[in-house]
Amino acid sequence: MFAQVIQGRVTDAAGLRRQWEKWERDIKPGARGYLGSTGGVTPDGEFIVVARFENEEAARANSDRPEQTTWWEETSKYVSDPLFHDCTEVDLINDGGSDEAGFVQVIQGKTKDVARSRELDSRMEPQLRELRPDVIGGLVAWHPENGRYTNTIYFTSEAEARAKEKEMESAEGFQEFMKEMEALSDGEPKFLDLTEPWMSSR
């Protein structure tokens, strides 16, 4: 899987939403290898979308389509200083994302040791499946920049996510896991809450 992360400050949320719907209607049918996207605008006005493709070649082919270029030229009017992260390394949480999620939290940060962080996440996943039924799934997209990532987590609802988060703190081994992850963290992670996520799938 290949993921492209696009983000920036919103200048016109309504216009951006119209462009999302236009892409769904007019551009998506011709996007070969497209798997889906999750996006939205945070309460403080930051836009982010994680688009998933079968591979990098499919994503490049879509970007090179004239209709995609025209669409982005219009869309960029509604986003200030957009950033793009092309991620060839993607790890799935449970079975990946889901359009059924009522709440999506995006966590962006940097780790000092990518291999160790991926190992810890993999080791924690069975416990996550057991103790966090509110987590439908997710994915971690590793940026080209060394150690940077975008972690997108799909929840049944925000209320259940907040409640289960507190319960998880007392689970066996969780505090040790968190201490090691925090020790690996290079700076404080950034949290982007999408309380009204925009979903797209093939």
C-alpha positions as MATLAB code, in Angstrom:
seq = 'MFAQVIQGRVTDAAGLRRQWEKWERDIKPGARGYLGSTGGVTPDGEFIVVARFENEEAARANSDRPEQTTWWEETSKYVSDPLFHDCTEVDLINDGGSDEAGFVQVIQGKTKDVARSRELDSRMEPQLRELRPDVIGGLVAWHPENGRYTNTIYFTSEAEARAKEKEMESAEGFQEFMKEMEALSDGEPKFLDLTEPWMSSR';
ca = [
       0.000    0.000    0.000;
       1.036    3.583   -0.688;
      -0.348    6.585    1.196;
      -0.238   10.274    0.409;
      -0.845   12.711    3.259;
      -1.976   16.228    2.339;
      -2.517   18.927    4.931;
      -2.746   22.675    5.410;
      -4.730   25.502    6.953;
      -8.253   25.907    5.622;
      -9.258   29.208    4.041;
     -12.752   28.084    2.981;
     -14.102   24.888    4.570;
     -17.315   24.888    2.523;
     -15.377   25.285   -0.725;
     -13.034   22.491    0.270;
     -15.952   20.203    1.030;
     -17.453   20.926   -2.402;
     -14.146   20.010   -4.007;
     -14.053   16.738   -2.054;
     -17.511   15.884   -3.383;
     -16.482   16.892   -6.897;
     -13.493   14.546   -6.742;
     -15.752   11.717   -5.585;
     -18.174   12.334   -8.417;
     -15.922   13.254  -11.342;
     -12.327   12.172  -10.691;
     -12.498    8.998   -8.611;
     -14.077    6.782  -11.304;
     -10.893    7.062  -13.392;
      -8.394    6.670  -10.530;
      -6.923    3.216  -11.081;
      -5.413    1.548   -8.040;
      -7.202    3.937   -5.692;
      -8.263    2.303   -2.400;
      -9.787    5.111   -0.381;
      -9.290    8.342    1.538;
     -10.009    9.742    4.963;
     -10.011   13.464    5.553;
     -11.645   16.384    7.249;
     -11.181   19.680    9.011;
     -10.255   19.959   12.684;
     -12.156   22.308   15.018;
      -9.282   24.811   14.792;
      -9.262   24.852   10.986;
      -6.584   22.438    9.858;
      -7.304   20.200    6.878;
      -5.784   16.753    6.460;
      -6.432   13.851    4.119;
      -4.783   10.437    3.901;
      -5.262    8.933    0.429;
      -4.497    5.243   -0.075;
      -3.433    3.530   -3.295;
      -2.397   -0.003   -4.192;
       1.123    1.232   -4.896;
       3.195    4.316   -5.666;
       2.858    3.839   -9.417;
      -0.934    4.068   -9.213;
      -0.710    7.242   -7.130;
       1.725    8.828   -9.597;
      -0.478    7.900  -12.541;
      -3.455    9.558  -10.866;
      -1.462   12.717  -10.097;
      -0.443   12.940  -13.755;
      -4.021   12.902  -15.039;
      -5.009   16.308  -16.529;
      -8.352   16.252  -14.745;
      -6.592   15.657  -11.417;
      -4.297   18.630  -12.070;
      -7.235   20.881  -12.922;
      -9.102   19.733   -9.804;
      -6.116   20.440   -7.535;
      -5.572   23.901   -9.010;
      -9.093   24.781   -7.890;
      -8.846   22.944   -4.561;
      -5.589   24.679   -3.600;
      -7.474   27.965   -3.412;
      -9.103   26.698   -0.229;
      -5.939   25.462    1.531;
      -3.090   27.669    2.708;
       0.501   26.368    2.454;
      -0.372   22.725    1.691;
       2.145   20.012    2.564;
       2.471   16.635    0.835;
       3.983   13.472    2.310;
       4.402   10.469   -0.009;
       4.606    7.334    2.111;
       5.824    4.058    0.635;
       5.863    2.306    4.032;
       2.413    1.784    5.561;
       1.470   -0.390    8.559;
      -2.134   -1.455    9.152;
      -3.802   -1.456   12.564;
      -6.277   -4.326   12.788;
      -7.649   -4.464    9.235;
      -6.954   -0.855    8.312;
      -9.448    1.988    8.159;
     -13.211    1.914    7.888;
     -15.855    4.206    6.422;
     -18.029    3.221    9.400;
     -15.951    5.246   11.863;
     -17.750    8.038   13.676;
     -14.523    9.651   14.867;
     -10.993    9.681   13.467;
      -7.886   10.825   15.300;
      -4.710   11.603   13.375;
      -1.432   11.611   15.301;
       1.690   13.051   13.696;
       5.130   12.855   15.219;
       8.680   11.606   14.903;
      10.408    8.593   16.407;
      14.102    8.122   17.052;
      13.913    4.449   16.025;
      11.435    3.453   13.320;
      12.144   -0.290   13.518;
      11.685   -0.405   17.303;
       8.501    1.674   17.148;
       7.015   -0.638   14.510;
       7.975   -3.650   16.609;
       6.276   -2.222   19.705;
       3.109   -1.384   17.753;
       2.980   -4.914   16.336;
       3.444   -6.434   19.783;
       0.672   -4.267   21.241;
      -1.876   -4.985   18.512;
      -3.355   -8.237   19.974;
      -4.033   -6.461   23.274;
      -5.514   -3.523   21.400;
      -7.935   -5.824   19.591;
      -9.022   -7.323   22.902;
      -9.293   -4.188   25.050;
     -10.320   -1.525   22.525;
     -13.471   -2.602   20.659;
     -13.963    1.101   19.898;
     -10.891    0.973   17.602;
     -12.188   -0.208   14.248;
      -8.748   -0.024   12.691;
      -6.152    2.353   11.375;
      -2.875    2.803    9.553;
       0.536    4.304   10.152;
       2.034    6.055    7.125;
       5.794    6.579    7.426;
       6.996    9.819    5.830;
      10.111    9.979    3.636;
      11.645   12.208    6.314;
      13.502   10.009    8.775;
      11.243    8.859   11.575;
       8.216   11.010   10.839;
       4.780    9.413   10.649;
       1.054   10.002   10.338;
      -1.002    7.593   12.437;
      -4.703    7.537   11.515;
      -6.979    5.743   13.992;
     -10.652    4.968   13.319;
     -13.082    4.820   16.256;
     -16.740    3.893   16.596;
     -17.402    7.267   18.258;
     -15.529   10.005   20.074;
     -17.382    9.347   23.341;
     -16.445    5.665   23.346;
     -12.868    6.473   22.369;
     -12.448    8.830   25.324;
     -13.982    6.335   27.754;
     -11.923    3.364   26.568;
      -8.769    5.467   26.561;
      -9.096    5.935   30.302;
      -9.764    2.219   30.836;
      -6.709    1.293   28.788;
      -4.424    3.197   31.148;
      -4.857    0.483   33.802;
      -4.387   -2.468   31.418;
      -1.484   -4.808   32.170;
       1.680   -3.755   30.377;
       0.208   -0.574   28.909;
       2.163    1.870   31.055;
       5.416    0.097   30.205;
       4.513    0.269   26.523;
       3.762    3.986   26.761;
       7.000    4.715   28.626;
       9.055    3.042   25.923;
       7.154    4.798   23.131;
       7.595    8.158   24.862;
      11.322    7.485   25.239;
      11.500    6.864   21.480;
       9.543   10.003   20.642;
      11.518   12.881   19.163;
       9.417   15.787   20.435;
       5.735   15.963   21.305;
       3.266   14.411   18.837;
       0.523   16.491   17.255;
      -3.125   15.388   17.529;
      -5.699   16.210   14.851;
      -9.274   15.252   15.787;
     -11.746   14.728   12.955;
     -15.126   14.756   14.667;
     -16.901   14.759   11.294;
     -14.582   12.673    9.114;
     -14.904   12.653    5.336;
     -14.742    9.134    3.940;
     -14.123    7.792    0.479;
     -13.611    4.247   -0.766;
     -13.367    2.494   -4.070;
];
